[in-house]
Amino acid sequence: MTKLPILSSRQTEKILFKLGFRRVRQKGSHVFYRHSDGRTTTVPSHKGKSLSRPLLRTILREINIDLNEFDRVLKSI
């Protein structure tokens, strides 16, 4: 199993945009993203803080992509 990197919310947003998600709304510091096929996820956006590996793994599970596809998209941004 690949060790996930620690990413900021901005980097995670770039990955989600690359995968076809769009920002639909924000409530406080939590930003909600939706894909045209119905998948959704929420990413906390705290300035100066990074997302933990367990949270990133949860986001990947919510959007139904595996680590190989995630690595491919991460390298392309």
PDB file with SEQRES, HELIX, SHEET and CRYST1 records, atoms N, CA, C and O in Angstrom:
SEQRES   1 A   77  MET THR LYS LEU PRO ILE LEU SER SER ARG GLN THR GLU          
SEQRES   2 A   77  LYS ILE LEU PHE LYS LEU GLY PHE ARG ARG VAL ARG GLN          
SEQRES   3 A   77  LYS GLY SER HIS VAL PHE TYR ARG HIS SER ASP GLY ARG          
SEQRES   4 A   77  THR THR THR VAL PRO SER HIS LYS GLY LYS SER LEU SER          
SEQRES   5 A   77  ARG PRO LEU LEU ARG THR ILE LEU ARG GLU ILE ASN ILE          
SEQRES   6 A   77  ASP LEU ASN GLU PHE ASP ARG VAL LEU LYS SER ILE              
HELIX    1 AA1 SER A    9  LYS A   18  1                                  10    
HELIX    2 AA2 ARG A   53  GLU A   62  1                                  10    
HELIX    3 AA3 LEU A   67  SER A   76  1                                  10    
SHEET    1 AA1 3 PHE A  21  LYS A  27  0                                        
SHEET    2 AA1 3 HIS A  30  HIS A  35 -1                                        
SHEET    3 AA1 3 THR A  40  PRO A  44 -1                                        
CRYST1    1.000    1.000    1.000  90.00  90.00  90.00 P 1           1          
ATOM      1  N   MET A   1       0.836  -1.173   0.000  1.00  0.00           N  
ATOM      2  CA  MET A   1       0.000   0.000   0.000  1.00  0.00           C  
ATOM      3  C   MET A   1       0.885   1.241   0.000  1.00  0.00           C  
ATOM      4  O   MET A   1       1.873   1.297   0.732  1.00  0.00           O  
ATOM      5  N   THR A   2       0.550   2.208  -0.791  1.00  0.00           N  
ATOM      6  CA  THR A   2       1.318   3.426  -0.924  1.00  0.00           C  
ATOM      7  C   THR A   2       1.039   4.365   0.242  1.00  0.00           C  
ATOM      8  O   THR A   2      -0.098   4.480   0.700  1.00  0.00           O  
ATOM      9  N   LYS A   3       2.073   5.027   0.715  1.00  0.00           N  
ATOM     10  CA  LYS A   3       1.899   6.009   1.775  1.00  0.00           C  
ATOM     11  C   LYS A   3       1.370   7.298   1.159  1.00  0.00           C  
ATOM     12  O   LYS A   3       1.968   7.845   0.232  1.00  0.00           O  
ATOM     13  N   LEU A   4       0.252   7.776   1.678  1.00  0.00           N  
ATOM     14  CA  LEU A   4      -0.358   8.988   1.148  1.00  0.00           C  
ATOM     15  C   LEU A   4       0.449  10.213   1.542  1.00  0.00           C  
ATOM     16  O   LEU A   4       0.992  10.262   2.646  1.00  0.00           O  
ATOM     17  N   PRO A   5       0.539  11.191   0.674  1.00  0.00           N  
ATOM     18  CA  PRO A   5       1.224  12.433   1.034  1.00  0.00           C  
ATOM     19  C   PRO A   5       0.324  13.288   1.923  1.00  0.00           C  
ATOM     20  O   PRO A   5      -0.886  13.075   1.986  1.00  0.00           O  
ATOM     21  N   ILE A   6       0.914  14.228   2.590  1.00  0.00           N  
ATOM     22  CA  ILE A   6       0.143  15.200   3.358  1.00  0.00           C  
ATOM     23  C   ILE A   6      -0.054  16.402   2.447  1.00  0.00           C  
ATOM     24  O   ILE A   6       0.913  17.013   1.992  1.00  0.00           O  
ATOM     25  N   LEU A   7      -1.310  16.737   2.186  1.00  0.00           N  
ATOM     26  CA  LEU A   7      -1.645  17.802   1.241  1.00  0.00           C  
ATOM     27  C   LEU A   7      -2.406  18.919   1.942  1.00  0.00           C  
ATOM     28  O   LEU A   7      -3.017  18.712   2.991  1.00  0.00           O  
ATOM     29  N   SER A   8      -2.359  20.087   1.354  1.00  0.00           N  
ATOM     30  CA  SER A   8      -3.183  21.197   1.829  1.00  0.00           C  
ATOM     31  C   SER A   8      -4.564  21.081   1.183  1.00  0.00           C  
ATOM     32  O   SER A   8      -4.761  20.297   0.255  1.00  0.00           O  
ATOM     33  N   SER A   9      -5.500  21.858   1.677  1.00  0.00           N  
ATOM     34  CA  SER A   9      -6.839  21.841   1.082  1.00  0.00           C  
ATOM     35  C   SER A   9      -6.807  22.389  -0.343  1.00  0.00           C  
ATOM     36  O   SER A   9      -7.597  21.958  -1.182  1.00  0.00           O  
ATOM     37  N   ARG A  10      -5.915  23.322  -0.628  1.00  0.00           N  
ATOM     38  CA  ARG A  10      -5.791  23.895  -1.969  1.00  0.00           C  
ATOM     39  C   ARG A  10      -5.295  22.845  -2.972  1.00  0.00           C  
ATOM     40  O   ARG A  10      -5.797  22.775  -4.095  1.00  0.00           O  
ATOM     41  N   GLN A  11      -4.311  22.029  -2.569  1.00  0.00           N  
ATOM     42  CA  GLN A  11      -3.810  20.969  -3.434  1.00  0.00           C  
ATOM     43  C   GLN A  11      -4.897  19.915  -3.668  1.00  0.00           C  
ATOM     44  O   GLN A  11      -5.050  19.400  -4.776  1.00  0.00           O  
ATOM     45  N   THR A  12      -5.638  19.609  -2.619  1.00  0.00           N  
ATOM     46  CA  THR A  12      -6.730  18.644  -2.743  1.00  0.00           C  
ATOM     47  C   THR A  12      -7.805  19.172  -3.677  1.00  0.00           C  
ATOM     48  O   THR A  12      -8.377  18.410  -4.456  1.00  0.00           O  
ATOM     49  N   GLU A  13      -8.085  20.469  -3.609  1.00  0.00           N  
ATOM     50  CA  GLU A  13      -9.062  21.081  -4.500  1.00  0.00           C  
ATOM     51  C   GLU A  13      -8.616  20.961  -5.960  1.00  0.00           C  
ATOM     52  O   GLU A  13      -9.438  20.679  -6.831  1.00  0.00           O  
ATOM     53  N   LYS A  14      -7.337  21.168  -6.235  1.00  0.00           N  
ATOM     54  CA  LYS A  14      -6.824  21.039  -7.601  1.00  0.00           C  
ATOM     55  C   LYS A  14      -7.021  19.621  -8.120  1.00  0.00           C  
ATOM     56  O   LYS A  14      -7.381  19.425  -9.280  1.00  0.00           O  
ATOM     57  N   ILE A  15      -6.785  18.638  -7.263  1.00  0.00           N  
ATOM     58  CA  ILE A  15      -6.977  17.237  -7.659  1.00  0.00           C  
ATOM     59  C   ILE A  15      -8.445  16.974  -7.956  1.00  0.00           C  
ATOM     60  O   ILE A  15      -8.773  16.327  -8.951  1.00  0.00           O  
ATOM     61  N   LEU A  16      -9.333  17.475  -7.094  1.00  0.00           N  
ATOM     62  CA  LEU A  16     -10.767  17.278  -7.317  1.00  0.00           C  
ATOM     63  C   LEU A  16     -11.215  17.938  -8.619  1.00  0.00           C  
ATOM     64  O   LEU A  16     -12.003  17.351  -9.361  1.00  0.00           O  
ATOM     65  N   PHE A  17     -10.733  19.138  -8.910  1.00  0.00           N  
ATOM     66  CA  PHE A  17     -11.082  19.805 -10.170  1.00  0.00           C  
ATOM     67  C   PHE A  17     -10.595  18.991 -11.358  1.00  0.00           C  
ATOM     68  O   PHE A  17     -11.300  18.865 -12.360  1.00  0.00           O  
ATOM     69  N   LYS A  18      -9.397  18.441 -11.250  1.00  0.00           N  
ATOM     70  CA  LYS A  18      -8.824  17.625 -12.331  1.00  0.00           C  
ATOM     71  C   LYS A  18      -9.674  16.372 -12.573  1.00  0.00           C  
ATOM     72  O   LYS A  18      -9.770  15.891 -13.703  1.00  0.00           O  
ATOM     73  N   LEU A  19     -10.291  15.843 -11.502  1.00  0.00           N  
ATOM     74  CA  LEU A  19     -11.128  14.646 -11.615  1.00  0.00           C  
ATOM     75  C   LEU A  19     -12.556  14.964 -12.056  1.00  0.00           C  
ATOM     76  O   LEU A  19     -13.362  14.050 -12.228  1.00  0.00           O  
ATOM     77  N   GLY A  20     -12.882  16.240 -12.240  1.00  0.00           N  
ATOM     78  CA  GLY A  20     -14.201  16.611 -12.740  1.00  0.00           C  
ATOM     79  C   GLY A  20     -15.176  17.074 -11.683  1.00  0.00           C  
ATOM     80  O   GLY A  20     -16.362  17.227 -11.972  1.00  0.00           O  
ATOM     81  N   PHE A  21     -14.715  17.301 -10.467  1.00  0.00           N  
ATOM     82  CA  PHE A  21     -15.590  17.805  -9.412  1.00  0.00           C  
ATOM     83  C   PHE A  21     -15.678  19.318  -9.531  1.00  0.00           C  
ATOM     84  O   PHE A  21     -14.793  19.968 -10.086  1.00  0.00           O  
ATOM     85  N   ARG A  22     -16.768  19.866  -8.995  1.00  0.00           N  
ATOM     86  CA  ARG A  22     -16.889  21.314  -8.957  1.00  0.00           C  
ATOM     87  C   ARG A  22     -17.334  21.731  -7.564  1.00  0.00           C  
ATOM     88  O   ARG A  22     -17.993  20.982  -6.844  1.00  0.00           O  
ATOM     89  N   ARG A  23     -16.960  22.924  -7.218  1.00  0.00           N  
ATOM     90  CA  ARG A  23     -17.293  23.472  -5.900  1.00  0.00           C  
ATOM     91  C   ARG A  23     -18.754  23.899  -5.930  1.00  0.00           C  
ATOM     92  O   ARG A  23     -19.151  24.701  -6.775  1.00  0.00           O  
ATOM     93  N   VAL A  24     -19.563  23.360  -5.002  1.00  0.00           N  
ATOM     94  CA  VAL A  24     -20.977  23.695  -5.033  1.00  0.00           C  
ATOM     95  C   VAL A  24     -21.376  24.680  -3.939  1.00  0.00           C  
ATOM     96  O   VAL A  24     -22.258  25.513  -4.146  1.00  0.00           O  
ATOM     97  N   ARG A  25     -20.731  24.589  -2.780  1.00  0.00           N  
ATOM     98  CA  ARG A  25     -21.058  25.540  -1.715  1.00  0.00           C  
ATOM     99  C   ARG A  25     -20.017  25.457  -0.616  1.00  0.00           C  
ATOM    100  O   ARG A  25     -19.146  24.587  -0.617  1.00  0.00           O  
ATOM    101  N   GLN A  26     -20.128  26.380   0.316  1.00  0.00           N  
ATOM    102  CA  GLN A  26     -19.217  26.391   1.444  1.00  0.00           C  
ATOM    103  C   GLN A  26     -20.003  26.783   2.680  1.00  0.00           C  
ATOM    104  O   GLN A  26     -20.829  27.696   2.642  1.00  0.00           O  
ATOM    105  N   LYS A  27     -19.740  26.087   3.778  1.00  0.00           N  
ATOM    106  CA  LYS A  27     -20.362  26.419   5.049  1.00  0.00           C  
ATOM    107  C   LYS A  27     -19.242  26.554   6.068  1.00  0.00           C  
ATOM    108  O   LYS A  27     -18.662  25.561   6.506  1.00  0.00           O  
ATOM    109  N   GLY A  28     -18.951  27.766   6.431  1.00  0.00           N  
ATOM    110  CA  GLY A  28     -17.825  28.016   7.329  1.00  0.00           C  
ATOM    111  C   GLY A  28     -16.530  27.696   6.613  1.00  0.00           C  
ATOM    112  O   GLY A  28     -16.242  28.246   5.550  1.00  0.00           O  
ATOM    113  N   SER A  29     -15.747  26.798   7.207  1.00  0.00           N  
ATOM    114  CA  SER A  29     -14.472  26.438   6.597  1.00  0.00           C  
ATOM    115  C   SER A  29     -14.546  25.119   5.844  1.00  0.00           C  
ATOM    116  O   SER A  29     -13.508  24.583   5.454  1.00  0.00           O  
ATOM    117  N   HIS A  30     -15.734  24.584   5.629  1.00  0.00           N  
ATOM    118  CA  HIS A  30     -15.895  23.326   4.913  1.00  0.00           C  
ATOM    119  C   HIS A  30     -16.468  23.577   3.523  1.00  0.00           C  
ATOM    120  O   HIS A  30     -17.518  24.199   3.363  1.00  0.00           O  
ATOM    121  N   VAL A  31     -15.749  23.075   2.526  1.00  0.00           N  
ATOM    122  CA  VAL A  31     -16.139  23.281   1.130  1.00  0.00           C  
ATOM    123  C   VAL A  31     -16.706  21.973   0.594  1.00  0.00           C  
ATOM    124  O   VAL A  31     -16.114  20.911   0.782  1.00  0.00           O  
ATOM    125  N   PHE A  32     -17.852  22.053  -0.074  1.00  0.00           N  
ATOM    126  CA  PHE A  32     -18.540  20.883  -0.602  1.00  0.00           C  
ATOM    127  C   PHE A  32     -18.314  20.804  -2.106  1.00  0.00           C  
ATOM    128  O   PHE A  32     -18.463  21.795  -2.821  1.00  0.00           O  
ATOM    129  N   TYR A  33     -17.953  19.612  -2.578  1.00  0.00           N  
ATOM    130  CA  TYR A  33     -17.681  19.373  -3.990  1.00  0.00           C  
ATOM    131  C   TYR A  33     -18.610  18.287  -4.502  1.00  0.00           C  
ATOM    132  O   TYR A  33     -18.944  17.348  -3.779  1.00  0.00           O  
ATOM    133  N   ARG A  34     -19.031  18.424  -5.773  1.00  0.00           N  
ATOM    134  CA  ARG A  34     -19.925  17.448  -6.383  1.00  0.00           C  
ATOM    135  C   ARG A  34     -19.450  17.143  -7.794  1.00  0.00           C  
ATOM    136  O   ARG A  34     -19.001  18.032  -8.517  1.00  0.00           O  
ATOM    137  N   HIS A  35     -19.553  15.880  -8.175  1.00  0.00           N  
ATOM    138  CA  HIS A  35     -19.230  15.427  -9.529  1.00  0.00           C  
ATOM    139  C   HIS A  35     -20.545  15.291 -10.281  1.00  0.00           C  
ATOM    140  O   HIS A  35     -21.600  15.135  -9.668  1.00  0.00           O  
ATOM    141  N   SER A  36     -20.486  15.349 -11.586  1.00  0.00           N  
ATOM    142  CA  SER A  36     -21.711  15.263 -12.388  1.00  0.00           C  
ATOM    143  C   SER A  36     -22.408  13.910 -12.255  1.00  0.00           C  
ATOM    144  O   SER A  36     -23.606  13.807 -12.521  1.00  0.00           O  
ATOM    145  N   ASP A  37     -21.666  12.861 -11.843  1.00  0.00           N  
ATOM    146  CA  ASP A  37     -22.301  11.554 -11.667  1.00  0.00           C  
ATOM    147  C   ASP A  37     -22.884  11.355 -10.266  1.00  0.00           C  
ATOM    148  O   ASP A  37     -23.385  10.273  -9.959  1.00  0.00           O  
ATOM    149  N   GLY A  38     -22.825  12.388  -9.406  1.00  0.00           N  
ATOM    150  CA  GLY A  38     -23.471  12.319  -8.102  1.00  0.00           C  
ATOM    151  C   GLY A  38     -22.544  12.136  -6.914  1.00  0.00           C  
ATOM    152  O   GLY A  38     -22.983  12.256  -5.770  1.00  0.00           O  
ATOM    153  N   ARG A  39     -21.271  11.850  -7.157  1.00  0.00           N  
ATOM    154  CA  ARG A  39     -20.343  11.693  -6.037  1.00  0.00           C  
ATOM    155  C   ARG A  39     -20.121  13.045  -5.367  1.00  0.00           C  
ATOM    156  O   ARG A  39     -20.026  14.073  -6.037  1.00  0.00           O  
ATOM    157  N   THR A  40     -20.040  13.032  -4.043  1.00  0.00           N  
ATOM    158  CA  THR A  40     -19.807  14.261  -3.293  1.00  0.00           C  
ATOM    159  C   THR A  40     -18.748  14.032  -2.230  1.00  0.00           C  
ATOM    160  O   THR A  40     -18.513  12.903  -1.799  1.00  0.00           O  
ATOM    161  N   THR A  41     -18.119  15.113  -1.816  1.00  0.00           N  
ATOM    162  CA  THR A  41     -17.178  15.072  -0.706  1.00  0.00           C  
ATOM    163  C   THR A  41     -17.090  16.455  -0.090  1.00  0.00           C  
ATOM    164  O   THR A  41     -17.484  17.451  -0.698  1.00  0.00           O  
ATOM    165  N   THR A  42     -16.566  16.500   1.132  1.00  0.00           N  
ATOM    166  CA  THR A  42     -16.377  17.740   1.853  1.00  0.00           C  
ATOM    167  C   THR A  42     -14.912  17.838   2.255  1.00  0.00           C  
ATOM    168  O   THR A  42     -14.333  16.870   2.749  1.00  0.00           O  
ATOM    169  N   VAL A  43     -14.315  19.001   2.044  1.00  0.00           N  
ATOM    170  CA  VAL A  43     -12.914  19.214   2.398  1.00  0.00           C  
ATOM    171  C   VAL A  43     -12.829  20.420   3.322  1.00  0.00           C  
ATOM    172  O   VAL A  43     -13.285  21.504   2.960  1.00  0.00           O  
ATOM    173  N   PRO A  44     -12.245  20.249   4.526  1.00  0.00           N  
ATOM    174  CA  PRO A  44     -12.046  21.404   5.398  1.00  0.00           C  
ATOM    175  C   PRO A  44     -10.962  22.305   4.830  1.00  0.00           C  
ATOM    176  O   PRO A  44      -9.927  21.824   4.368  1.00  0.00           O  
ATOM    177  N   SER A  45     -11.196  23.600   4.863  1.00  0.00           N  
ATOM    178  CA  SER A  45     -10.256  24.545   4.278  1.00  0.00           C  
ATOM    179  C   SER A  45      -9.775  25.504   5.366  1.00  0.00           C  
ATOM    180  O   SER A  45     -10.290  26.615   5.494  1.00  0.00           O  
ATOM    181  N   HIS A  46      -8.789  25.069   6.146  1.00  0.00           N  
ATOM    182  CA  HIS A  46      -8.211  25.895   7.202  1.00  0.00           C  
ATOM    183  C   HIS A  46      -6.872  26.422   6.717  1.00  0.00           C  
ATOM    184  O   HIS A  46      -5.978  25.645   6.384  1.00  0.00           O  
ATOM    185  N   LYS A  47      -6.733  27.728   6.677  1.00  0.00           N  
ATOM    186  CA  LYS A  47      -5.517  28.345   6.157  1.00  0.00           C  
ATOM    187  C   LYS A  47      -4.311  27.961   7.016  1.00  0.00           C  
ATOM    188  O   LYS A  47      -4.331  28.077   8.242  1.00  0.00           O  
ATOM    189  N   GLY A  48      -3.259  27.499   6.332  1.00  0.00           N  
ATOM    190  CA  GLY A  48      -2.030  27.151   7.022  1.00  0.00           C  
ATOM    191  C   GLY A  48      -2.003  25.754   7.608  1.00  0.00           C  
ATOM    192  O   GLY A  48      -1.006  25.365   8.217  1.00  0.00           O  
ATOM    193  N   LYS A  49      -3.073  24.987   7.440  1.00  0.00           N  
ATOM    194  CA  LYS A  49      -3.120  23.629   7.970  1.00  0.00           C  
ATOM    195  C   LYS A  49      -3.220  22.626   6.831  1.00  0.00           C  
ATOM    196  O   LYS A  49      -3.769  22.920   5.769  1.00  0.00           O  
ATOM    197  N   SER A  50      -2.684  21.443   7.069  1.00  0.00           N  
ATOM    198  CA  SER A  50      -2.718  20.376   6.070  1.00  0.00           C  
ATOM    199  C   SER A  50      -3.761  19.341   6.442  1.00  0.00           C  
ATOM    200  O   SER A  50      -4.180  19.246   7.596  1.00  0.00           O  
ATOM    201  N   LEU A  51      -4.176  18.561   5.440  1.00  0.00           N  
ATOM    202  CA  LEU A  51      -5.110  17.467   5.683  1.00  0.00           C  
ATOM    203  C   LEU A  51      -4.324  16.250   6.158  1.00  0.00           C  
ATOM    204  O   LEU A  51      -3.255  15.947   5.627  1.00  0.00           O  
ATOM    205  N   SER A  52      -4.848  15.567   7.140  1.00  0.00           N  
ATOM    206  CA  SER A  52      -4.176  14.378   7.647  1.00  0.00           C  
ATOM    207  C   SER A  52      -4.360  13.220   6.670  1.00  0.00           C  
ATOM    208  O   SER A  52      -5.258  13.243   5.829  1.00  0.00           O  
ATOM    209  N   ARG A  53      -3.512  12.221   6.788  1.00  0.00           N  
ATOM    210  CA  ARG A  53      -3.609  11.059   5.908  1.00  0.00           C  
ATOM    211  C   ARG A  53      -4.930  10.315   6.078  1.00  0.00           C  
ATOM    212  O   ARG A  53      -5.534   9.932   5.076  1.00  0.00           O  
ATOM    213  N   PRO A  54      -5.408  10.092   7.314  1.00  0.00           N  
ATOM    214  CA  PRO A  54      -6.712   9.417   7.435  1.00  0.00           C  
ATOM    215  C   PRO A  54      -7.856  10.195   6.793  1.00  0.00           C  
ATOM    216  O   PRO A  54      -8.763   9.595   6.217  1.00  0.00           O  
ATOM    217  N   LEU A  55      -7.824  11.530   6.886  1.00  0.00           N  
ATOM    218  CA  LEU A  55      -8.867  12.344   6.253  1.00  0.00           C  
ATOM    219  C   LEU A  55      -8.770  12.259   4.737  1.00  0.00           C  
ATOM    220  O   LEU A  55      -9.789  12.162   4.054  1.00  0.00           O  
ATOM    221  N   LEU A  56      -7.558  12.295   4.210  1.00  0.00           N  
ATOM    222  CA  LEU A  56      -7.378  12.169   2.767  1.00  0.00           C  
ATOM    223  C   LEU A  56      -7.856  10.806   2.270  1.00  0.00           C  
ATOM    224  O   LEU A  56      -8.464  10.709   1.204  1.00  0.00           O  
ATOM    225  N   ARG A  57      -7.583   9.762   3.036  1.00  0.00           N  
ATOM    226  CA  ARG A  57      -8.052   8.419   2.674  1.00  0.00           C  
ATOM    227  C   ARG A  57      -9.583   8.367   2.672  1.00  0.00           C  
ATOM    228  O   ARG A  57     -10.181   7.727   1.808  1.00  0.00           O  
ATOM    229  N   THR A  58     -10.210   9.033   3.627  1.00  0.00           N  
ATOM    230  CA  THR A  58     -11.677   9.094   3.676  1.00  0.00           C  
ATOM    231  C   THR A  58     -12.235   9.824   2.458  1.00  0.00           C  
ATOM    232  O   THR A  58     -13.236   9.398   1.882  1.00  0.00           O  
ATOM    233  N   ILE A  59     -11.592  10.917   2.067  1.00  0.00           N  
ATOM    234  CA  ILE A  59     -12.028  11.661   0.884  1.00  0.00           C  
ATOM    235  C   ILE A  59     -11.916  10.783  -0.361  1.00  0.00           C  
ATOM    236  O   ILE A  59     -12.818  10.774  -1.198  1.00  0.00           O  
ATOM    237  N   LEU A  60     -10.813  10.048  -0.483  1.00  0.00           N  
ATOM    238  CA  LEU A  60     -10.633   9.165  -1.643  1.00  0.00           C  
ATOM    239  C   LEU A  60     -11.701   8.073  -1.660  1.00  0.00           C  
ATOM    240  O   LEU A  60     -12.189   7.699  -2.726  1.00  0.00           O  
ATOM    241  N   ARG A  61     -12.060   7.567  -0.495  1.00  0.00           N  
ATOM    242  CA  ARG A  61     -13.108   6.557  -0.414  1.00  0.00           C  
ATOM    243  C   ARG A  61     -14.454   7.141  -0.833  1.00  0.00           C  
ATOM    244  O   ARG A  61     -15.228   6.483  -1.527  1.00  0.00           O  
ATOM    245  N   GLU A  62     -14.738   8.383  -0.411  1.00  0.00           N  
ATOM    246  CA  GLU A  62     -16.002   9.027  -0.769  1.00  0.00           C  
ATOM    247  C   GLU A  62     -16.133   9.258  -2.269  1.00  0.00           C  
ATOM    248  O   GLU A  62     -17.227   9.147  -2.822  1.00  0.00           O  
ATOM    249  N   ILE A  63     -15.022   9.579  -2.929  1.00  0.00           N  
ATOM    250  CA  ILE A  63     -15.102   9.873  -4.361  1.00  0.00           C  
ATOM    251  C   ILE A  63     -14.793   8.648  -5.217  1.00  0.00           C  
ATOM    252  O   ILE A  63     -14.741   8.746  -6.443  1.00  0.00           O  
ATOM    253  N   ASN A  64     -14.591   7.513  -4.590  1.00  0.00           N  
ATOM    254  CA  ASN A  64     -14.424   6.220  -5.268  1.00  0.00           C  
ATOM    255  C   ASN A  64     -13.276   6.185  -6.266  1.00  0.00           C  
ATOM    256  O   ASN A  64     -13.456   5.766  -7.409  1.00  0.00           O  
ATOM    257  N   ILE A  65     -12.092   6.626  -5.837  1.00  0.00           N  
ATOM    258  CA  ILE A  65     -10.916   6.431  -6.679  1.00  0.00           C  
ATOM    259  C   ILE A  65      -9.864   5.672  -5.871  1.00  0.00           C  
ATOM    260  O   ILE A  65      -9.797   5.786  -4.648  1.00  0.00           O  
ATOM    261  N   ASP A  66      -9.049   4.900  -6.581  1.00  0.00           N  
ATOM    262  CA  ASP A  66      -8.023   4.122  -5.892  1.00  0.00           C  
ATOM    263  C   ASP A  66      -6.720   4.929  -5.832  1.00  0.00           C  
ATOM    264  O   ASP A  66      -6.603   5.998  -6.430  1.00  0.00           O  
ATOM    265  N   LEU A  67      -5.755   4.390  -5.098  1.00  0.00           N  
ATOM    266  CA  LEU A  67      -4.500   5.098  -4.895  1.00  0.00           C  
ATOM    267  C   LEU A  67      -3.702   5.270  -6.174  1.00  0.00           C  
ATOM    268  O   LEU A  67      -2.997   6.266  -6.332  1.00  0.00           O  
ATOM    269  N   ASN A  68      -3.802   4.312  -7.095  1.00  0.00           N  
ATOM    270  CA  ASN A  68      -3.076   4.432  -8.362  1.00  0.00           C  
ATOM    271  C   ASN A  68      -3.566   5.623  -9.174  1.00  0.00           C  
ATOM    272  O   ASN A  68      -2.761   6.389  -9.704  1.00  0.00           O  
ATOM    273  N   GLU A  69      -4.881   5.781  -9.272  1.00  0.00           N  
ATOM    274  CA  GLU A  69      -5.438   6.913 -10.006  1.00  0.00           C  
ATOM    275  C   GLU A  69      -5.109   8.221  -9.294  1.00  0.00           C  
ATOM    276  O   GLU A  69      -4.812   9.228  -9.937  1.00  0.00           O  
ATOM    277  N   PHE A  70      -5.162   8.201  -7.971  1.00  0.00           N  
ATOM    278  CA  PHE A  70      -4.817   9.386  -7.187  1.00  0.00           C  
ATOM    279  C   PHE A  70      -3.368   9.802  -7.449  1.00  0.00           C  
ATOM    280  O   PHE A  70      -3.095  10.983  -7.662  1.00  0.00           O  
ATOM    281  N   ASP A  71      -2.444   8.848  -7.435  1.00  0.00           N  
ATOM    282  CA  ASP A  71      -1.031   9.141  -7.709  1.00  0.00           C  
ATOM    283  C   ASP A  71      -0.841   9.716  -9.108  1.00  0.00           C  
ATOM    284  O   ASP A  71      -0.060  10.647  -9.305  1.00  0.00           O  
ATOM    285  N   ARG A  72      -1.568   9.150 -10.087  1.00  0.00           N  
ATOM    286  CA  ARG A  72      -1.469   9.635 -11.455  1.00  0.00           C  
ATOM    287  C   ARG A  72      -1.920  11.078 -11.570  1.00  0.00           C  
ATOM    288  O   ARG A  72      -1.269  11.882 -12.237  1.00  0.00           O  
ATOM    289  N   VAL A  73      -3.026  11.412 -10.927  1.00  0.00           N  
ATOM    290  CA  VAL A  73      -3.550  12.786 -10.983  1.00  0.00           C  
ATOM    291  C   VAL A  73      -2.642  13.729 -10.202  1.00  0.00           C  
ATOM    292  O   VAL A  73      -2.424  14.867 -10.620  1.00  0.00           O  
ATOM    293  N   LEU A  74      -2.112  13.268  -9.074  1.00  0.00           N  
ATOM    294  CA  LEU A  74      -1.228  14.091  -8.266  1.00  0.00           C  
ATOM    295  C   LEU A  74       0.035  14.463  -9.025  1.00  0.00           C  
ATOM    296  O   LEU A  74       0.519  15.588  -8.911  1.00  0.00           O  
ATOM    297  N   LYS A  75       0.566  13.535  -9.791  1.00  0.00           N  
ATOM    298  CA  LYS A  75       1.774  13.810 -10.563  1.00  0.00           C  
ATOM    299  C   LYS A  75       1.513  14.743 -11.729  1.00  0.00           C  
ATOM    300  O   LYS A  75       2.437  15.399 -12.210  1.00  0.00           O  
ATOM    301  N   SER A  76       0.266  14.816 -12.196  1.00  0.00           N  
ATOM    302  CA  SER A  76      -0.040  15.655 -13.357  1.00  0.00           C  
ATOM    303  C   SER A  76      -0.333  17.107 -12.993  1.00  0.00           C  
ATOM    304  O   SER A  76      -0.421  17.959 -13.877  1.00  0.00           O  
ATOM    305  N   ILE A  77      -0.486  17.399 -11.701  1.00  0.00           N  
ATOM    306  CA  ILE A  77      -0.742  18.807 -11.332  1.00  0.00           C  
ATOM    307  C   ILE A  77       0.528  19.520 -10.913  1.00  0.00           C  
ATOM    308  O   ILE A  77       0.489  20.702 -10.574  1.00  0.00           O  
TER     309      ILE A  77                                                      
END                                                                             
